[in-house]
Amino acid sequence: MNPDVLWLVRLGLDTGLINLKQCLAVRAKVGDAAEIGDFAQQLIDDGHVDDVAALERIAGLAMAKGQKGAPGGRPL
């Protein structure tokens, strides 16, 4: 998976915005090559995230962190 998507997952899990089960379900739908926007949109479409503003903030941070590589421990 792309580093920014992995960061989105890590930050979402750390903040409690999403859980691992939700992330695995989205990953199964969008695949390992999904871009961060596709992954985030699927979280919304599937009803896993109601606070879109929080998701957008996390996505922005994930994109910045993703430029430096994936998070340690691989969240998925």
C-alpha positions as CSV (number, residue, x, y, z in Angstrom):
1,M,0.0,0.0,0.0
2,N,1.0,3.6,-0.5
3,P,2.8,5.2,2.4
4,D,0.2,8.0,2.7
5,V,-2.6,5.4,2.9
6,L,-0.7,3.5,5.6
7,W,-0.3,6.8,7.5
8,L,-4.0,7.5,7.1
9,V,-4.8,4.2,8.6
10,R,-2.2,4.6,11.4
11,L,-3.5,8.1,12.3
12,G,-7.1,7.1,12.0
13,L,-6.5,4.2,14.4
14,D,-4.5,6.3,16.8
15,T,-7.2,8.9,17.1
16,G,-10.0,6.4,17.2
17,L,-11.7,7.8,14.1
18,I,-11.6,4.3,12.5
19,N,-10.9,0.8,13.6
20,L,-8.8,-2.1,12.2
21,K,-11.9,-4.1,11.0
22,Q,-13.1,-1.1,9.0
23,C,-9.7,-0.5,7.5
24,L,-9.4,-4.1,6.4
25,A,-12.9,-4.0,4.8
26,V,-12.0,-0.9,2.9
27,R,-8.6,-2.4,1.8
28,A,-10.4,-5.5,0.5
29,K,-12.7,-3.2,-1.6
30,V,-10.2,-0.7,-3.0
31,G,-7.1,-3.0,-3.2
32,D,-3.4,-2.4,-2.3
33,A,-2.8,0.1,-5.1
34,A,-5.5,2.5,-3.9
35,E,-4.6,6.2,-3.6
36,I,-5.4,8.0,-0.3
37,G,-8.4,9.8,-1.8
38,D,-10.0,6.5,-2.9
39,F,-9.4,4.9,0.5
40,A,-10.8,7.9,2.4
41,Q,-13.8,8.1,0.1
42,Q,-14.5,4.4,0.7
43,L,-14.4,5.0,4.4
44,I,-17.1,7.6,4.0
45,D,-19.1,5.7,1.5
46,D,-19.2,2.6,3.7
47,G,-20.4,4.7,6.6
48,H,-17.3,4.1,8.7
49,V,-16.5,7.9,9.1
50,D,-19.1,10.5,9.9
51,D,-16.6,13.3,10.8
52,V,-15.4,14.2,7.3
53,A,-13.5,17.2,8.6
54,A,-11.5,15.1,11.0
55,L,-10.8,12.6,8.1
56,E,-9.6,15.5,5.9
57,R,-7.3,16.8,8.6
58,I,-5.8,13.3,9.1
59,A,-5.5,12.8,5.3
60,G,-3.5,16.0,5.0
61,L,-1.1,15.0,7.7
62,A,-0.9,11.5,6.2
63,M,0.1,12.9,2.8
64,A,2.8,15.0,4.4
65,K,4.1,12.1,6.5
66,G,3.8,9.7,3.5
67,Q,6.4,11.7,1.6
68,K,9.0,10.5,4.1
69,G,7.9,6.9,4.0
70,A,5.5,4.4,5.6
71,P,4.9,4.4,9.3
72,G,6.8,1.8,11.4
73,G,5.0,-1.3,12.3
74,R,2.8,-1.4,9.2
75,P,-0.7,-0.7,10.4
76,L,-2.3,-3.2,8.0
